[in-house]
Amino acid sequence: MVTTEQLFKNQIIHKAWEDPSFKERLLKDPKAAIKEVLGISIPDHVELTTQEETKDRFVLVIPPNPAETLPAEGVRRFVW
């Protein structure tokens, strides 16, 4: 099952692949780039970082523990 969070990330990644200027803005100022292209404002209290993987660099992201982010009904929501 694909989550809203995965769809959001995929949309951003595909846009970066297709648009080199967006990719550059995304790496320098990700909140502004996302707001400009998708119209989504990331809250000020959320720290957003972007890194580009290369053939020599692999980025491993450890997400929040689902047990800590699941509400009573069991549906995971964006942490922010």
Secondary structure, 3 states (H helix, E strand, C coil): CCCHHHHHHHHHHHHHHHCHHHHHHHHHCHHHHHHHHHCCCCCCCCCCCCCCCECCECCCCCCCCHHHHCCCCCCCCCCC
